[in-house]
Amino acid sequence: MIDEQTRQEGLKYLAPLFELWDIGKQEGILKQMSPYLMYAFTIYPIAFLINMDNRNLCSLCDITIKGALDAVWRSIKI
């Protein structure tokens, strides 16, 4: 568990990603959804698969990675 100060500090590193998502929304490429949903639909699935790979429960072969990235992209693009 992390404290609030550490969490806020970590969010600073996500600012470029949030800005990129804002540009994508402004240009009509990405869905109009909160940055928290964007994070949930993009970062969490990849992090989950990496965790499963590290525990030897799911192999991150090219097919798995491509499938995950395709699913992530479909979840946020218009």
Stockholm file with secondary structure:
# STOCKHOLM 1.0

chainA/1-78         MIDEQTRQEGLKYLAPLFELWDIGKQEGILKQMSPYLMYAFTIYPIAFLINMDNRNLCSLCDITIKGALDAVWRSIKI
#=GR chainA/1-78 SS CCCHHHHHHHHHTTHHHHHHHHHHHHTTSBCCCCHHHHHHHHHHHHHHHHHHHHTTSSCCCHHHHHHHHHHHHHHHBC
#=GC SS_cons        CCCHHHHHHHHHTTHHHHHHHHHHHHTTSBCCCCHHHHHHHHHHHHHHHHHHHHTTSSCCCHHHHHHHHHHHHHHHBC
//
